[in-house]
Amino acid sequence: MEYEKLKMWSYRIVHDKQFAPNPFKGVLTLATCKPLIRRSNESKPGVWIAGFAAYSVKDGVQPKKGRELLIYLAKISEVMTMQDYWTKYPQKRAQKCGEEFEEYYGDNIYDENLHLINDNHHKDWDFRRDMSGKNVLICDEFYYFAPDSRLVVPKEFDDLVYKRRGQILVQNNNLIPQFIDYVKSCAKDDFGKLQGILGDIKRIEYSTGGNCSNNSGTPTLSRGCSVSFQNHEDSCG
């Protein structure tokens, strides 16, 4: 890879509930939240997005001083309007505690008239922020590390991790291709997968609908690249 041509958005994630981004149905999508990234002219096919765990992340294994954790890395393959997203990705539409866990966390929540059709995660007061992003980012190539399997970021890549709220576009940095290669190698070596969801995503308590429970264990460092979250058992009635 020629690093001069590579660009990567870097930001921190506080809530990781597989909604923004949404890694289900074989493609990672960013359809809500992060409006600046979604509407930016810099967000085009070929640009990467890296979401790192905030120190106050509410779900799964938490980072600590001297140990940053990656939640996901994804390469933008297509940019589309929210109206087009509604039409072209019906499988991403959210359902109320549907038969599949992934259906509840669907991020396709605005119809062709930009009406909110499901409030599992976003309410009417989120509308202005969601709409200000204008676009939905589609990522066919992605590496999403489940809350129990977040990827430890080596210190050598510390400059790629944005330390504050908001986001930054990293470019002209020879660490970007090295970081991408590192993530790919960990996906293959630790999980035996070339891409996609890495680690197990357990069903967690629904905020509306369903009758779900969540019992969590203690996060511990695992061998290899990732972090594991042991004794995590969930069920949904």
N, C-alpha and C positions, 0 to 999 in steps of 0.2 A: 504494500500500500504506500502511496505517496502522501506523506502526512500533510503536505501543503494543501491538498485538496479535501482533506477530512475536516468536518465540523461536528461538534458534539454539544448538545445542550446538557447542562449539569444543574441539578437542583435536589432539594431534600424533601422527603415525604414524611408527613406526620401521621396520616391515617392510611394504612395499607389493608384495605378490605376487598381487593380485586375489583374495584369499581373504576378508579382513575389512577393508573391505567387498568384496563380490563384485559386479562390474558387468555380468556376462554374462547372456545369455538375455533381454535387453530390459528388465530390472528390476534395480535395485541393492538388495542385501540385506545386512543386518548381523545375522548369525546366531550368531557366536562373538565372543570378545573383548569389550572395553568393556562389562562386565556392568552397571555403574552406569547407563550410558545406556540399555541395553536394558530394564532392569527399572524404570526411573524412571516415576512417574506423570506426569511432565512430557513423556515421550516419547509423543506422541499425533499423530494425523493433523494436518498443517498445520505442525508444528514442523520446522525445518531442522537439518541436521547438516553441519558443515564440518570436514574432516580436513586438517590442514596438515602439510607435511613436517617431520619432526624434523631437527635439525642432524646427527644420527647416522643418518639414514635409510640403509638398506642397499642400496636399489635405485634406479637411475636418477639423475636430476639432483638434486644436493643444494642446499639453501638455504645462504646465508651471511649474515653479519652485515649488516643493512641490506637484505636481499632475501629476504623470506618467499615460500614457494611453496605453492600450494593443490593438493592431490591430488584432493579431490572436494567437491562441495556437493550435498546431496540433501534432498528434502522427503518426510517420512514420509507415506505414504498409508494404511498399514494396520499394525496391531500384532497378532501372533498367537503362539500357543504353539509350541514346537518340535515338538510332536506334529502339530499342524495343518500346520506348514510341511512336514514330511515327506510328508504326504498330498497337499497342494495344489500343491507345487512339485517334482514328480519330476524335472523338467528341470534342477534345481539339485543333484541328487545327484552326489557325486564318483565318478569312475571312475579306474581305474588306467591312466594313459597311453592314454586312449581315442582314438577316431578324431578327435575334435575337441579342440583345445587347451583350450577352456573346460571340458570335462568333468573334466579332472584337477583343476581349481581349484574345483570345486563346493563350496559351503559347507553343503549339506544333508547332514550327516554323522551325525546321530543319528536312529534310527528311531522308530516310534510308541511303543516301550517305553524310549526314551532310551538305547539301546545304541549305542556308537560302531561304525559300520559301515564306516568308511574312515579310515585314518590317514595319508593323504598329507601332511597338515599338522599335525593335532592328534593327540596321543597320549592314553593313558589318564590321564596326570597333568594334562592340561588339562581333564578332565571337570568338576571342582569349579568352576573359574572359569567355564566355559561354562554350566553349569547355573545358577549364581548369577545369570546375566542373565535367566533365565526366558523371555524373549520373543525373537522375531525381528522386526526392523523392515523393512518393505517400502517401497521408494521407487520409485514409477513415474516421478517427475520427478527426474532426476539429471544431473549434469555431472561425469564422471570424466575427469580429465586423465592420460593414459598417462605412464609413467615418463620417456618422451622428450619430453613436452609439458606439463610442469607449469606451472601458471599463476602468473605473477609477481603478487604482492599489492602494490598501491600503498601507500605509506606512510600515506596518509590512512585506511586500514582497519587500521592496526596494532593498534588497541585491540580488534579482534575476534579477534586471534590469541592463543590461550592460550600462555603462555610456559613453563609447567612441565609436569611429568608429571600425568596425570589428565585431567580435563575440567572445563569450566565451562559453565553455561547462561547465555547472554547474552540479556538482555531489556530492554525500555524503552530501546532504543538506536536513534537515527535512522540510524545507519550500516548497519544490517542491510538495509533495502530497497535502499539505494544499492549495497551489496556484491552483492546478488542480481542487480540490474540489470547491474552490471559483468561478472559471470561470464556472464550470458546474452549480453551483447553480444560478449564475446570468443569464446564458442562459435560464434556466428553469423558474426562478422567473420573470425576466424582459421581456422575449420574448416568453415564453411558448413553447420553443423548447428544444429538448435534445442535438442538435448539429447543425452544418451547418452554413449558412449565417444568421447573427443576425442583424436585422435592414434592411432598404431599401437601395439598391444600385441604384442610379439614373443615367440615361444616361448622360454622360458628353461629351464635345466637342471632336470629332474625330480629330486626327492630319492629317489624309489623308482620302479622301472619305467621302461621306455623307455631310449633311448640318445641323450642330447641334448647339444648343445654350445652354447656362448655366447661370442660375440666382441663386445666393446663398444668404442665409439669414445670421443671426448671430448665432454662436454656443452658447448654454446655457446648464448649468447643468440640467439634468432631475432627476426625483425621482429614487430611487433605485441605481443600480450599474453603469449605463451607462451615457454617455453624448449624448445629442441630438443636431441636427443641423436643426433648424426650418426654415420654409418657403423656402425650397429648391425645385425649380421646374425646370425641364429640358425637352427638347423635341428634337427629331431628325427627320429631314425631309427625 
